[in-house]
Amino acid sequence: MPAGTTHLRIELVTLPLWLALFYLFVDASWLSVALFGGAYLFSSLFLSPDLDLRHNAARRRWGVLGFIWLPYTKIFKHRGVSHSLLFGTLTRLGYLALLAVLVGLALSYFNIWTLSVAQLPWSRLDLWLVGILMAGLWLPNVLHTLVDHLEGLLPRRRRRSRAYR
C-alpha cells in the first residue's frame, strides 16, 4: 500500500483542483471556498484514515495531544471501518466529539467550566456551511481510501534481490 507521505502528496496536489471546481460549480463565495479548503487541509494533515495505526505521521502532527488517538487504534482495525468511504470520516469525527464531551463533563464536574445545552449555537448553524465543512473533511479521506483500493488492484511488481543483480 502507498506510504502516508504518498497519500498526503496526492491530497495536497489535488487541493487546487478541488478548490477551483468548488468555486466554479458549487459556491462562488470566498468564505465557502476558504471553509472548504481549511477543512480539507485539516483533514489531510490531522484526520488521516491511518490514525488507526499506532505509529503514523498524522498522529505525530497532533504533537502532545497525539496520545488521544491511542484508544482509537485499539477500537478500529487498520483498513477496517476507519477506511470506509462512508463511515471513515464519521468514525474520527465521532471519536473527537466523544472526547470533547468527556472533557466537557470532567470540567463541569470540577466546576472549572460549565456549558448548558441552551448556550450551544444550534439555532444559528447554517446547514449549508456545515455541509461545506463536512465535504472538506470527507474528500481527502475518500482520496486516501480510493488510492489504497486502486493500488491494491495494480499487479504487484516483484523486487529482485541484490544477489541476482
N, C-alpha and C positions, 0 to 999 in steps of 0.2 A: 504494500500500500504506500501511497505517497507520504513523504515526511510532512510534519507540521509546517515547516517553512514553505514547502511547495503549495500547500493549501492556502497559506497566508498570502503568498505572492499572487496566486490566481485571484483570490478575493480582492486584493488591493489593486491589481492591474485592471480588473473589470469594473472597479468602482466608478471611474469617469463615464464609462458607457452606461451604467445603471443610472447615474445622476442625469445624464443627458436624456435618456429615454424617459425617466420620471418627469423631468422638466417639460419635455415636449408633449408627452401623451397623457400624463396623469394630472399634474397640477403645476401651473406656471408660477406659483408664488415662491419667492426665495425662502421664506420661513419654512415651508413644507419641504423644500429641497434640502435645506440645512438640517432639519429634523431627521429626514430620511438618511442623509449622509452621516450624521453624527451617530445615529442608531446603528447603521451599517458598520462604521468603524469600531464602535464599542463592541458589537457582536463579533466582528472578525478578530479583534485583539483579546477580548476578555471572556467571550461566551462560546468558545470553540466546542464542537462535539467531542473533542478529545479530552475534555475535562474529566471524563470517566476513567482516564489513565492516571496512575499515581504520580508519574513524572511527566510533565509536559510544559511547553513554553507558555501556554495560556495561564496556567496556574501560577507560574513564576511571575507573570506580569501583574498579578494581584499583590505582589510584594508580601508584606507582613500579614495580609489578610488571606494569603493562599491556603492557609490551614482550613479555612471554612469549606473547601472542596473535598477534604479527606472523607467525610461521610458519604458524599456523592459517589466517590469511587467505589465505596463498599456497596451502595444501593444498586448502582447500574453497571452492568457488564459492558465491556468495550464493544462497540458496534451493535449494541442492542437497541433498546428504546431510545437511548440518547442520540442515536444516528438515524432515527426515523425522520422522514421528510415532514410528517405532520406533527408528531409529538416531541421531537428532539428539542426544539427551542422551548416548547412549553414545559418540559421537564426542568430545564435550567432556570427558567423564569419562576416557575412554581417553587423550586428549591430556594431561590433567593427570597421570594415572598415569604416562605415559611420561616426562614432565618430572620427576616425583618420583623415578623410578628413575634417570634420568640424573644428577640432583643427588646422590642417594644413592651412586651409583657414583663420582662425582667426589670426594665427601667421603671415601669409603672409600679411594680411590686415594691421596689425600694424607694418609691416616691421621688425619683430623680426626674421623671418626665411623665406626663400623662397626656393622652390624646383621646378624645371621645369620638365616636363614630360621626356625630353631628358636625365635627370640625373638618372632616375629610371633604375634599372638593368634588364629590361625586356629581353634584348638580351642574358644576361648571366645566366638566370634562367634555371636550368636543370629540365626538366619536370619530370624526374624520382624522383628527390629529393622532388619536390612539391607533387607528388603522395604519397611518403612515409610519408611526413608531414601530408597530408590530412588523410591518413589511421590511423595514430597515433591519430589524433584529433577526428576522426569519431568513432573508435571502442569502446571507453569507453561509448560514448553516446548510441551506439547501445545496449551494455550490459545493461545500465540503463533502456532503454525503454523495452527491452525484459524481464527483471526481473519484471518490472511493469506489463506487459501483462501476464506473466506466473503466477504471484501471484494472478492476477485477475481471473485466471481460476481455482485456487485451491478452494475447498469447504471451506466456512467460518466456523471457529470454534466459537462456542458461548461461551462467558465467563459467568460463573456463578457469580451471585452477592454474596457478602460476607454474606448476610443474609441467604443464603441457605447452607452455609458451616457449 
